[in-house]
């Protein structure tokens, strides 16, 4: 590369390696249309060996308030999905009715009364989360360590889980605590508001439209997903919510119970004065109180990356 430092990445391991490689190449090529850039330049590929050669980025040291630039860059990444060719990337897959069943079963196990209509309401919510018209380029795993802070702004890397869908499911990461990531982080309220405002402003600049959709329901969707309590290799293997009463396990900066406790608190706060989701608000608040009584040693997530 004429003396220019680069990153050479080879995607290996697992039967889905070819799909992960195809996702990353397609996502990077689409995201390269964003200016100023939000991804490293893709310099060369070797499909036979699933190799990518990427621009090597210079990283800045972490700073307080990084979530604001992160959110703005995320909006610009999402917006370019409108230019995606049909079929170039899979459609994002959200929670299913089985997730609703597992979540309500956990409430029963904790001896929390469940309103009779809540299962139907949550099934309808899950249906609303299925992508229809909005085609955003979703990173798939927009964790803090996949969002490099460079002298020219935030750049996203590692697009092996990229998909097309509603950008709110990833904007929700700031509230719900980065659910697919090893590093759970709680964003303080004032900073959270700044970051979400930055996302909305960047989205409007990139698309000319105001932000549509329901951020509260996107957060509820992450609460329902038991697979968001374990790392990717363990997803789809068992009902992880059913394990919570009898076991706790650590993944990264938090345990499974601590992850769930944080998500319950977020959803409870969002739905307290929300007429449509009032029953869920009461349930999540009661579940959170129950968990704190059972396991008083549970800790809140950190407010900054390790």
Long-range contacts (C-beta under 8 A, 24 or more apart in sequence): 1-43, 1-53, 4-56, 5-56, 6-43, 6-53, 6-54, 6-55, 6-56, 7-40, 7-53, 7-54, 7-55, 7-56, 8-51, 8-52, 8-53, 8-54, 9-51, 9-52, 9-53, 9-54, 10-49, 10-50, 10-51, 10-52, 11-50, 11-52, 11-160, 12-50, 17-50, 18-50, 20-160, 20-161, 21-47, 21-50, 21-52, 21-160, 23-89, 23-90, 23-140, 23-159, 23-160, 23-161, 23-162, 23-163, 24-52, 24-158, 24-159, 24-160, 24-162, 25-52, 26-88, 26-89, 26-162, 27-89, 27-137, 27-139, 27-159, 27-162, 28-52, 28-54, 28-159, 30-80, 30-81, 30-83, 30-84, 30-88, 30-89, 30-137, 31-77, 31-80, 31-137, 31-156, 31-159, 33-80, 33-83, 34-76, 34-77, 34-79, 34-80, 36-152, 36-153, 37-152, 37-155, 38-73, 38-76, 38-77, 38-153, 38-154, 38-155, 38-156, 39-77, 39-155, 39-156, 39-157, 39-159, 40-155, 40-157, 54-157, 57-148, 57-150, 57-155, 57-157, 58-150, 58-151, 59-148, 59-149, 59-150, 60-149, 60-150, 60-151, 61-149, 62-149, 62-304, 62-305, 63-149, 64-304, 65-191, 65-194, 66-144, 66-149, 66-154, 67-174, 67-187, 67-191, 67-192, 67-194, 67-195, 68-191, 68-194, 68-195, 68-198, 69-149, 69-153, 69-154, 69-198, 70-144, 70-147, 70-154, 70-195, 71-171, 71-174, 71-195, 71-196, 71-198, 71-199, 71-202, 72-154, 72-198, 72-199, 72-201, 72-202, 73-147, 73-153, 73-154, 73-155, 73-156, 73-202, 74-139, 74-142, 74-147, 74-154, 74-156, 74-167, 74-170, 74-171, 74-199, 75-167, 75-171, 75-198, 75-199, 75-200, 75-201, 75-202, 75-203, 75-206, 76-202, 76-206, 77-137, 77-139, 77-156, 78-136, 78-137, 78-138, 78-167, 78-170, 78-203, 79-136, 79-137, 79-167, 79-202, 79-203, 79-206, 79-207, 80-137, 80-206, 81-135, 81-136, 81-137, 81-138, 81-164, 81-167, 82-135, 82-136, 82-207, 84-135, 84-137, 84-164, 88-164, 89-137, 89-162, 89-163, 89-164, 90-163, 90-164, 91-131, 91-163, 91-164, 91-165, 92-131, 92-138, 92-140, 92-163, 92-164, 92-165, 92-166, 92-169, 93-163, 94-126, 94-129, 94-130, 94-165, 94-169, 94-221, 94-225, 95-126, 95-129, 95-221, 95-224, 95-225, 96-126, 97-123, 97-126, 99-126, 99-224, 99-225, 99-226, 100-126, 100-224, 102-224, 102-226, 102-239, 102-241, 102-242, 103-223, 103-224, 103-226, 103-241, 105-241, 105-242, 106-241, 106-242, 106-244, 106-245, 106-287, 107-283, 107-287, 109-242, 109-245, 110-245, 110-287, 110-290, 110-291, 110-294, 111-290, 112-283, 112-286, 112-287, 112-290, 114-283, 115-279, 115-283, 117-279, 118-279, 118-280, 118-283, 121-277, 121-279, 121-280, 122-220, 122-224, 122-280, 125-217, 125-220, 125-221, 126-221, 126-224, 128-214, 128-217, 129-166, 129-169, 129-217, 129-218, 129-221, 131-164, 131-165, 131-166, 134-165, 134-166, 134-167, 134-212, 134-213, 135-164, 135-165, 136-164, 136-165, 136-166, 136-167, 137-162, 137-164, 138-162, 138-163, 138-164, 138-165, 138-167, 138-169, 138-170, 139-170, 140-180, 141-180, 141-181, 141-232, 142-170, 142-173, 142-178, 143-178, 143-180, 143-181, 143-182, 143-183, 144-178, 144-181, 144-183, 144-185, 144-305, 145-181, 145-183, 145-305, 161-232, 166-213, 166-218, 167-203, 167-213, 168-211, 168-213, 168-214, 168-215, 168-218, 169-218, 169-221, 169-222, 171-196, 171-199, 171-215, 171-218, 172-215, 172-218, 172-219, 172-221, 172-222, 175-215, 175-219, 175-266, 175-270, 176-219, 176-222, 176-223, 176-262, 176-263, 176-266, 177-254, 177-259, 177-262, 177-263, 177-266, 177-301, 179-222, 179-225, 179-228, 179-259, 179-263, 180-228, 180-232, 181-252, 182-231, 182-251, 182-252, 182-253, 183-252, 183-253, 183-305, 183-306, 184-252, 184-253, 184-254, 184-258, 184-259, 184-262, 184-301, 184-302, 185-253, 185-301, 185-302, 185-303, 185-304, 185-305, 186-262, 186-300, 186-301, 186-302, 186-303, 187-303, 188-303, 216-267, 216-270, 216-271, 216-274, 216-277, 219-263, 219-266, 219-267, 219-270, 220-267, 220-270, 220-271, 220-277, 220-280, 222-263, 223-260, 223-263, 223-264, 223-266, 223-267, 223-284, 228-259, 229-256, 229-259, 229-260, 230-256, 248-295, 253-301, 253-302, 253-306, 254-299, 254-301, 255-298, 257-291, 257-295, 257-298, 258-298, 258-299, 258-300, 258-301, 259-301, 260-291, 261-288, 261-291, 261-292, 261-298, 262-300, 262-301, 264-288, 264-291
